[in-house]
Amino acid sequence: MAAKIGRILWTVSPQHSYWEKKYIATASVCYSRGLRNSYTVGMIGTTNQEQTSVYTYCMVGLSKREQVAMQIYCNFFEKWLSRYLTCTGKLPDTIIVYREGLSEAQIKRSVGEELEQLYAVIEQKIRKAVPNYKDYNPEVVYMTVNKKVSSKFYDYGKNKETGKPYACNPESGSVIFCEMASNNQIDFYLTPQRVLSGTATPCQYRIVYYNGQNQNLST
């Protein structure tokens, strides 16, 4: 009903003390290869602090993989950050990018290329062109999202009739981290949906770049 009358469905409230005074922008980037080895790139990024408005960009028919990074960061990042500045009057203190669809080999090959384009936009389009942002150096968090994982997690519930415990799927929004996640990576698992039949498959979120320091977390 809220969507039908044009109201906001939800807002993100930065309640943690670390985030409450920061301007945060999040983006999601994904590309896929289709017929005749052509690539399609889709991107979306938030443009206000409550993360209720977004900027989207899509490009189809890219013939070479090298063109993907250029499209993502020369077209999307430049226009996205400009829109964020227009909407909020400030540039984000923290940029969080969720990257979907990368294998282990692609992470090693693509992350460096894409981050190079991101910092090129920051250097050439912001520090040199936007007043009062000559020393702009945002915190950057680059995360991969993997939906094809073999890990399974279970919660325990109680049978209403017998009172005996039984294994069940975690509630939607459950986060699994620390000892339950990988020992050699900075990652966590999230159960994004409520599953009533079968076994829930979580998504793995892995930090591969943070605060200007490349981290090879697979070794």
Buried (B, 14 or more C-beta within 10 A) or exposed (E): EEEEEEEEEEEBEBEEEEBEEBBBBBBBBBBEEEEEEEBBBBBBBBBBBEBEEBBEBEBEEBEEBEBBBBBBBBBBBBBBBBBBBEBBEEBBBBBBBBBBBBEEEEBEEBBEBBBEBBBBBBEEBBBEEBEEBEEBEBBBBBBBBBEEEEEEBEEEEEEEEEEEEEEBBBEEEBEBEEEEBBEEBBBBBBBEEEBEEEEBBBBBBBBBBBEEEEEEBEE
